Amino acid sequence: MSTPDAPETRPGWALLPEFARLLLLAVVLPVLMLATLLLWRGVATAQQQAAARLAVAAEVNGRQIDAFLQSHLVALQVLAERRGAAGDIDDVAAWSSDLRHLRRHYPAFVSLLATDGAGVLRTTAPAMAATTGAYSVADRDYFREPRRSGRGHVSNAFRGRALGTDPLVAVSVPLHAEKGFAGVLEGSIPIEALAPSQRWLRKRGLELLLLDRNLSVVQASPGLPYRPLDTLRGDERKRWLAALPTADGRARMQRLPGVLRDGGDAYALAMPLEVGWSLWLLQPEQAVEAELWRNAMIMLGLLALVLLGVLAIVGIKMRRLGGSVRGLLERMQHFAVDREPEPIAAGSLPRELAPLADAMNRLADDARTAYGQASSGMREQSLLREELQAMAQRLLTAQEDERRALSRELHDDVGQSITAIKLGATALLDDDPARREIVDEIVAIADHTVLKLRNLSLLLRPPQLDSLGLEAALRGQVALLERNTRTKITLRVPAMPQRPPPAVELACFRIAQEALTNALRHARATTIEVVIELDGQALHLRVEDDGRGVDPADVHGLGLLTMRERAQQLGGSLVIDSAPGRGTRVRATLPIAPHDADPAKR
């Protein structure tokens, strides 16, 4: 009885060592190298994409919160200015009507109140329950800060006490009468009204943390271990502050360990808000790495499947597999050197090697898909930036049109009406001394009112800017300010062979007007110098005062934002140099030649 052949003597088994080496060199090693490279690139790409997603989401949500607060602050400012101009600050009945009307148009206000100069409530909406004695809010930040600064204020998060104990945020503006500060107009907003859509965040796998200036929690998504009005302290404070933007203002994505409610790690990006708060957006590290590991497991699984399939059928199809492996080796070599290889057709290989062809095709498709997603994200960011700049330009244009119309209305209609009153009163003059004294008083009041209207008309829109140009408008503005103050203002304007474009003249005048107003109102300057220079390519404006100066890090406000936006709309720039006690210098550069409208090409 003959013994069966040993494995090494069976037909075809002698090729096993050579086939194994061929399989190792032609399939296993290239795939492992490719998988290693893709894993290495995948880690960097996943982090870059996470940072881009966080930056876009933070920008959108931060602007949404800032716009919400600013719109409600402007509503209060308009009402305060109207009541101050009417001179009926102490009319409680009128206040009650105005507050109810304001609540109907701004339902986010859970309560509104107006105080006197000592912080005692005049009225509230809704009305408070009867209390013993006068109710004062003089200890509240939303009262103290407007009284101190004379500007509108967005408070930190606090807990209500008069109309409930819910966590609130207050926006407040000062009230002014002839004798100066006359109280505060304040509106309280529930903190729930400030948070972006939680559904929107969950859909993108993001967590949100909104902190006020004291690092107290305003809003936190369910995935974080915080509640409203919690205060960060100790190690938590240091950990979160590490994710703040760098000194140059650019946000950095940081990995924060153990910040999630379940103790997990997350990637975080901080976005400072215009009101002084900070917005953190986080993405769990597990979500960032999940896709990377999933691709890695797919590649390893496909490789194992191919190897097991080849080894399982090698005993019965050695000769066929030998030729197929040689063909596959040639195909793999072509794939390794070709940057954009043609897809491998599964029908050109044996069924046993079809999974490997599919894996190679999927790898190529994944690379193309990743590139397409990155390109799409960049295009979306560019479109968003263009939309924001177009919106800012439309707002500035509408503001100038409104100022021009209001200036014309004050000068042409109201001024002529007051002049007519004056002439009519003069016609009543006779020999009666008492009547003459009354008519003289009416004429004096009319003259004073016409002068104030003329100054207000020039402040809103000087006619010299359209008819005579930038120099005449600036000289008129300087003359107007010097008549009303004791500050010495020096204006130096070179001879211009031709007028700059109207947009450049308007931007230069408005920036100079705002800088002069800030120097007179806040800096307590005794001398101010306004200098304009031309270099053929741009117009350079410099406004320098010897006032008390400020810390550049604390320079905020709508005026500064408007000045910077006007310069940027023309492709220029605005820089503020200041320090406490050393004055302030505002420098603006406005290109005269047309600039590229595409922000991405600036």
C-alpha positions in Angstrom: 0.0 0.0 0.0 1.5 3.3 -1.1 1.7 6.2 1.3 0.3 9.6 0.3 2.7 12.1 -1.0 4.1 14.5 1.5 2.8 18.1 1.1 6.0 19.4 -0.3 5.9 16.7 -3.1 2.3 17.2 -4.1 1.8 19.0 -7.5 1.8 22.8 -7.0 2.8 22.8 -3.3 6.4 23.5 -4.3 5.4 27.0 -5.4 4.1 27.9 -2.0 7.3 29.5 -0.7 7.7 31.6 -3.8 4.0 32.5 -3.9 4.2 33.5 -0.2 7.2 35.8 -0.9 5.4 37.2 -4.0 2.3 37.8 -1.9 4.3 39.5 0.8 6.2 41.8 -1.6 3.5 42.6 -4.1 0.4 42.9 -1.9 0.9 42.9 1.8 3.8 45.3 2.1 2.4 47.9 -0.4 -1.0 47.8 1.2 0.5 48.2 4.7 2.6 51.1 3.6 -0.4 52.7 1.9 -2.5 52.1 5.0 0.2 53.6 7.3 0.4 56.7 5.0 -3.3 57.1 4.9 -3.6 56.7 8.7 -0.9 59.4 9.2 -2.5 61.7 6.8 -6.0 60.9 8.2 -5.0 62.0 11.7 -3.9 65.4 10.4 -6.8 65.8 8.0 -9.4 64.8 10.7 -8.0 67.4 13.1 -7.9 70.1 10.4 -11.4 69.4 9.4 -12.5 69.4 13.0 -10.8 72.8 13.5 -12.5 74.2 10.4 -15.9 73.0 11.5 -15.5 74.4 14.9 -14.2 77.8 13.6 -17.2 78.1 11.2 -19.7 77.1 13.8 -18.2 79.4 16.4 -18.1 82.3 13.9 -21.8 81.8 13.0 -23.1 81.3 16.5 -20.9 84.1 18.0 -22.2 86.6 15.4 -25.7 85.3 16.1 -25.4 86.0 19.9 -23.7 89.4 19.3 -26.3 90.5 16.8 -29.1 89.4 19.1 -27.8 91.4 22.1 -26.8 94.5 20.0 -30.3 94.6 18.4 -32.0 94.7 21.8 -29.4 97.2 23.1 -30.1 99.5 20.1 -33.8 99.3 20.8 -33.3 100.5 24.3 -30.9 103.2 23.1 -33.5 104.6 20.6 -36.2 104.8 23.3 -33.8 106.5 25.8 -32.7 109.1 23.2 -36.3 109.8 22.2 -37.4 110.3 25.8 -34.4 112.4 26.6 -35.0 114.6 23.6 -38.7 115.0 24.5 -37.7 116.1 28.0 -40.2 113.9 29.8 -37.9 111.5 31.6 -40.1 111.8 34.8 -43.4 111.0 33.1 -44.2 107.5 34.6 -47.3 107.1 32.6 -45.5 107.6 29.3 -42.8 105.2 30.5 -45.3 102.5 31.2 -46.8 102.8 27.7 -43.4 102.8 26.0 -42.2 99.7 28.0 -45.4 97.8 27.1 -45.0 98.7 23.5 -41.3 97.7 23.5 -42.1 94.3 25.0 -44.6 93.6 22.3 -42.0 94.2 19.6 -39.1 92.5 21.4 -40.7 89.4 23.1 -37.2 88.2 24.4 -37.4 90.9 27.1 -38.9 89.1 30.1 -39.0 92.4 32.0 -38.2 96.1 31.4 -37.6 98.9 33.9 -36.7 102.5 34.1 -35.0 104.1 37.2 -34.2 107.6 38.4 -30.7 108.9 38.9 -30.4 107.1 42.3 -31.4 103.7 41.0 -35.0 103.8 42.4 -37.5 102.2 40.0 -39.9 104.6 38.2 -41.9 101.8 36.5 -41.6 98.2 35.2 -43.2 96.0 32.6 -44.7 93.8 33.7 -45.7 95.7 36.8 -44.1 94.6 40.1 -46.2 93.5 43.1 -46.7 96.3 45.6 -43.7 96.7 47.9 -43.0 98.7 51.0 -41.0 101.8 50.2 -38.9 102.6 47.1 -37.3 99.6 45.3 -33.7 100.3 44.2 -31.4 98.5 41.7 -28.4 100.8 42.5 -26.3 97.8 43.5 -26.8 96.1 40.1 -24.1 96.0 37.5 -26.6 97.0 34.8 -27.2 100.3 36.7 -23.6 101.1 37.9 -21.9 100.6 34.6 -24.1 102.9 32.4 -23.9 105.5 35.1 -20.1 105.3 35.1 -19.4 105.0 31.4 -22.4 106.9 29.9 -22.8 104.1 27.3 -25.0 101.1 26.8 -24.0 97.9 28.7 -24.5 94.1 28.4 -24.3 92.6 31.9 -22.9 89.3 33.1 -25.4 86.5 33.9 -27.3 87.1 37.2 -30.3 85.7 39.0 -33.4 87.8 39.1 -35.0 88.8 42.4 -37.9 91.2 41.8 -39.9 89.5 39.1 -38.6 86.0 39.7 -35.3 84.1 40.4 -34.6 82.8 36.9 -31.0 83.3 35.4 -31.0 86.5 33.3 -28.8 88.7 31.2 -29.5 92.5 31.2 -29.0 95.1 28.5 -29.1 98.7 29.8 -28.6 102.3 28.5 -28.2 105.6 30.5 -30.9 108.2 30.5 -29.9 111.8 30.2 -31.7 115.0 31.0 -30.6 118.6 31.0 -28.9 118.2 34.4 -27.0 115.1 33.2 -27.5 111.5 34.2 -31.1 110.8 35.0 -31.4 107.1 35.4 -31.2 103.8 33.5 -33.4 102.0 31.0 -32.9 98.2 31.4 -34.3 95.0 29.8 -33.8 91.5 31.2 -33.5 88.6 28.8 -33.7 84.9 29.9 -30.4 83.1 29.1 -32.3 80.4 27.2 -33.0 83.0 24.5 -29.2 83.4 23.9 -28.3 79.8 23.1 -28.2 78.5 19.5 -30.3 75.6 18.5 -29.4 72.5 20.6 -30.7 70.3 17.8 -28.4 72.0 15.3 -25.4 71.3 17.7 -26.4 67.7 18.3 -26.8 67.0 14.6 -23.1 68.1 14.1 -21.9 66.4 17.2 -20.9 69.6 18.9 -21.0 70.9 22.5 -21.4 74.5 23.5 -20.2 76.5 26.5 -21.0 80.3 26.8 -19.2 82.2 29.5 -19.5 85.8 30.6 -16.7 88.2 31.7 -16.5 86.6 35.1 -16.2 83.1 33.6 -19.7 82.3 34.9 -21.7 79.8 32.8 -24.4 81.5 30.7 -25.2 78.4 28.7 -23.9 74.8 28.5 -25.1 72.0 26.3 -26.1 68.7 28.0 -22.8 67.0 27.2 -20.9 69.3 29.6 -21.0 69.1 33.4 -22.2 72.7 34.0 -25.4 74.5 34.7 -26.2 78.2 34.2 -24.5 80.6 36.7 -21.8 78.0 37.6 -18.4 79.7 38.0 -15.2 78.1 36.8 -12.5 77.9 39.4 -9.1 76.4 40.1 -8.0 73.8 37.6 -11.2 74.1 35.6 -10.4 77.8 35.0 -6.8 77.1 33.9 -8.0 74.3 31.6 -10.5 76.4 29.8 -8.3 79.5 29.6 -5.7 77.5 27.7 -8.1 77.4 24.7 -8.5 81.2 24.5 -7.3 82.8 21.2 -3.6 83.9 20.8 -2.4 87.4 21.2 -2.9 88.0 17.4 -6.6 87.2 17.7 -6.5 83.9 15.8 -8.4 81.0 17.5 -6.6 77.8 18.2 -8.1 74.4 18.5 -6.9 72.8 21.8 -7.4 69.2 23.2 -8.9 69.5 26.6 -8.8 66.3 28.7 -11.8 65.3 30.8 -14.1 68.2 30.0 -17.2 66.3 29.0 -19.9 65.2 31.4 -18.8 61.5 31.0 -15.2 62.4 31.6 -14.2 62.2 28.0 -11.7 64.4 26.1 -12.7 66.9 23.5 -11.2 69.3 21.0 -12.2 72.9 21.9 -12.1 76.3 20.1 -12.8 79.6 21.8 -14.4 82.7 20.1 -14.4 86.1 21.9 -17.7 88.0 21.6 -18.0 91.7 21.1 -19.8 92.1 24.4 -16.8 90.7 26.3 -18.1 87.2 26.7 -16.5 84.0 25.2 -18.0 81.2 23.3 -16.5 77.7 23.4 -17.4 75.0 20.9 -16.2 71.5 21.5 -16.2 68.2 19.5 -15.6 65.0 21.4 -12.3 63.4 20.6 -14.1 60.1 20.1 -16.1 61.5 17.3 -13.1 63.0 15.5 -11.2 59.7 15.7 -14.1 57.4 14.9 -14.0 57.9 11.2 -10.2 57.4 11.2 -10.4 54.1 13.0 -13.3 52.9 10.9 -11.3 53.4 7.7 -8.3 51.7 9.3 -10.4 48.7 10.3 -11.9 48.5 6.8 -8.5 48.5 5.2 -7.2 45.8 7.7 -10.3 43.7 7.2 -10.1 43.8 3.5 -6.4 42.9 3.6 -7.1 40.0 5.9 -10.0 38.8 3.7 -7.8 38.9 0.6 -5.0 36.9 2.4 -7.4 34.3 3.8 -9.1 33.9 0.5 -5.9 33.4 -1.4 -4.5 30.9 1.2 -7.8 28.9 1.2 -7.8 28.2 -2.5 -4.1 28.1 -3.2 -4.1 24.3 -3.0 -6.5 23.8 -5.9 -5.8 26.8 -8.1 -2.1 27.3 -7.8 -1.4 27.6 -11.4 -4.2 30.0 -12.1 -3.4 32.1 -9.1 0.2 32.2 -10.1 -0.7 34.0 -13.3 -3.3 36.1 -11.6 -0.9 37.2 -8.9 1.6 38.2 -11.6 -1.0 40.2 -13.3 -2.1 41.8 -10.1 1.5 42.6 -9.3 1.8 44.5 -12.5 -1.4 46.3 -11.8 -0.3 47.3 -8.3 3.0 48.6 -9.6 1.1 50.7 -12.1 -1.2 52.0 -9.2 1.9 52.9 -7.1 3.4 55.2 -9.7 0.2 56.6 -11.2 -1.2 59.7 -9.4 -4.7 59.3 -10.8 -5.0 55.6 -11.8 -7.9 54.3 -13.7 -10.3 52.2 -11.5 -9.5 48.5 -11.4 -12.1 46.6 -13.2 -13.2 43.6 -11.0 -13.9 41.5 -14.2 -10.3 41.6 -15.3 -9.2 39.6 -12.2 -10.3 36.3 -10.7 -13.2 36.5 -8.3 -10.9 35.7 -5.4 -9.0 39.0 -5.9 -12.1 41.1 -6.5 -12.3 42.4 -2.9 -8.7 43.7 -3.2 -9.6 45.6 -6.4 -12.7 47.0 -4.6 -10.5 48.1 -1.7 -8.0 49.9 -4.0 -10.9 51.6 -5.8 -12.5 52.7 -2.5 -9.1 54.1 -1.3 -8.9 56.2 -4.4 -12.5 57.3 -4.1 -12.0 58.2 -0.4 -9.0 60.4 -1.3 -11.0 62.2 -4.0 -14.0 62.6 -1.7 -11.8 64.0 1.1 -10.3 66.6 -1.3 -13.8 67.5 -2.5 -15.1 68.0 1.0 -12.2 70.2 1.9 -12.6 72.3 -1.2 -16.4 72.7 -0.6 -15.7 73.8 3.0 -13.3 76.5 1.8 -15.9 77.7 -0.8 -18.6 77.9 1.8 -16.3 80.0 4.1 -15.5 82.4 1.2 -19.2 82.8 0.3 -20.0 83.5 4.0 -17.3 86.1 4.2 -18.5 87.8 1.0 -22.1 87.9 2.3 -21.1 89.5 5.6 -19.0 92.2 3.9 -21.9 92.9 1.4 -24.3 93.2 4.3 -22.0 95.6 6.1 -21.7 97.8 3.0 -25.5 97.9 2.6 -25.8 99.0 6.2 -23.3 101.8 5.9 -24.9 103.0 2.6 -28.4 103.0 4.2 -27.0 104.9 7.2 -25.5 107.6 5.0 -28.8 107.9 3.0 -30.7 108.3 6.2 -28.4 110.9 7.5 -28.5 112.9 4.2 -32.3 112.9 4.3 -32.5 113.8 8.0 -30.0 116.6 7.5 -32.0 118.0 4.5 -35.3 117.7 6.5 -33.8 119.6 9.5 -32.3 122.3 7.4 -35.0 122.9 4.8 -38.3 122.2 6.6 -37.8 122.5 10.4 -35.3 125.4 10.1 -37.6 127.4 7.7 -40.6 126.7 10.0 -38.8 128.2 13.0 -37.6 131.2 10.9 -41.3 131.7 9.9 -42.2 131.7 13.6 -39.5 134.2 14.3 -40.7 136.6 11.5 -44.3 136.2 12.6 -43.4 137.0 16.2 -41.5 140.1 15.0 -44.5 141.3 13.1 -46.4 141.5 16.5 -44.0 144.2 17.9 -45.7 147.4 19.1 -45.1 150.0 21.8 -46.3 147.7 24.6 -43.1 146.9 26.7 -44.5 143.7 28.1 -45.4 142.4 24.6 -42.0 143.5 23.2 -40.2 141.6 26.0 -42.2 138.4 25.2 -41.5 138.8 21.4 -37.8 139.4 22.0 -37.7 136.2 24.1 -39.4 134.2 21.3 -37.0 135.6 18.7 -34.0 134.7 20.9 -35.3 131.1 21.4 -36.0 130.8 17.7 -32.5 132.0 16.8 -30.9 129.6 19.3 -33.1 126.7 18.0 -32.1 127.5 14.3 -28.4 127.5 15.3 -28.8 124.1 17.0 -30.6 122.7 14.0 -28.0 124.0 11.7 -25.2 122.4 13.8 -27.1 119.1 14.0 -27.7 119.2 10.2 -24.0 119.8 9.6 -23.1 117.0 12.0 -25.4 114.5 10.2 -24.3 115.4 6.7 -22.2 118.5 5.9 -23.2 119.9 2.5 -19.6 120.8 1.8 -18.7 117.1 1.5 -20.8 116.7 -1.6 -20.3 120.2 -3.2 -16.8 121.3 -2.1 -15.0 118.1 -1.1 -13.2 116.5 1.8 -11.1 119.5 2.9 -14.1 121.9 3.2 -16.2 119.4 5.1 -13.4 118.7 7.6 -12.7 122.4 8.1 -16.4 123.0 8.7 -16.5 120.1 11.2 -13.4 121.4 13.1 -14.9 124.9 13.2 -18.2 123.5 14.6 -16.4 121.5 17.3 -14.1 124.4 18.3 -17.1 126.7 18.8 -18.7 124.3 21.2 -15.5 123.2 23.1 -12.3 124.7 24.5 -10.1 122.1 22.7 -7.5 123.4 20.2 -8.0 121.4 16.9 -5.3 121.6 14.2 -6.1 120.5 10.7 -3.5 119.9 8.0 -4.6 119.0 4.5 -2.3 119.0 1.5 -3.2 120.5 -1.8 -5.0 117.9 -3.9 -4.7 118.1 -7.7 -8.0 116.3 -7.9 -10.7 115.1 -5.5 -10.5 111.5 -4.2 -13.3 109.2 -5.1 -16.6 110.0 -3.3 -16.4 106.7 -1.3 -12.9 107.6 -0.1 -14.0 111.1 0.9 -17.0 109.8 2.8 -15.1 107.1 4.6 -12.3 109.6 5.6 -14.7 112.2 6.8 -16.7 109.7 8.9 -13.6 108.1 10.5 -12.2 111.6 11.3 -15.6 112.7 12.7 -15.9 109.6 15.0 -12.2 110.0 16.1 -12.8 113.7 17.0 -16.0 112.9 18.8 -14.3 110.2 20.9 -11.3 112.4 21.7 -13.6 115.2 22.9 -16.2 113.0 24.7 -14.0 110.4 26.4 -10.3 111.4 26.2 -10.6 114.9 27.8 -8.0 116.1 25.3 -6.8 119.8 25.2 -5.2 119.6 21.7 -6.1 117.5 18.7 -4.2 117.2 15.4 -5.9 116.0 12.2 -3.5 115.3 9.3 -4.2 114.0 5.8 -1.5 112.8 3.5 -1.5 111.5 -0.1 1.1 109.2 -1.7 -0.5 108.5 -5.1 -1.9 105.1 -4.1 -3.8 105.8 -0.9 -5.1 108.5 1.4 -3.7 108.5 4.9 -5.6 109.9 7.9 -4.1 110.5 11.3 -6.1 111.9 14.3 -3.9 112.4 17.4 -4.8 113.8 20.8 -3.1 114.4 24.1 -6.0 112.9 26.2 -5.9 110.4 29.0 -5.5 107.4 26.5 -6.9 103.9 26.9 -5.7 100.3 26.9 -6.0 99.0 23.3 -7.2 95.7 24.7 -10.2 97.5 26.3 -11.2 99.5 23.1 -14.6 98.3 22.2 -17.8 99.8 20.9 -20.0 100.3 17.8 -18.1 103.4 16.8 -14.8 101.6 16.5 -16.4 98.7 14.7 -17.9 101.2 12.2 -14.6 103.0 11.6 -12.8 99.7 11.0 -15.6 98.4 8.7 -15.5 101.6 6.6 -11.8 101.3 6.0 -12.0 97.5 5.2 -14.8 98.0 2.7 -12.4 100.1 0.6 -9.5 97.6 1.0 -7.8 99.7 3.6 -7.0 99.4 7.3 -7.4 101.2 10.6 -5.0 101.1 13.6 -5.4 102.6 17.1 -2.2 103.3 19.1 -2.9 104.3 22.7 -1.8 103.8 26.3 -3.2 105.1 29.6 -2.0 108.7 30.1 -0.2 109.0 26.8 -3.0 110.1 24.4 -4.5 108.2 21.4 -3.5 108.0 17.8 -6.0 106.8 15.1 -4.4 106.0 11.7 -6.5 105.0 8.7 -5.2 104.0 5.2 -7.7 104.3 2.4 -6.6 103.1 -1.1 -7.6 105.6 -3.9 -7.3 103.0 -6.7 -10.2 100.5 -7.1 -9.5 97.4 -5.0 -10.5 93.8 -5.6 -14.0 93.1 -4.3 -13.1 89.5 -3.5 -12.0 89.4 0.1 -10.1 86.2 -0.5 -7.8 88.1 -3.0 -6.9 91.0 -0.7 
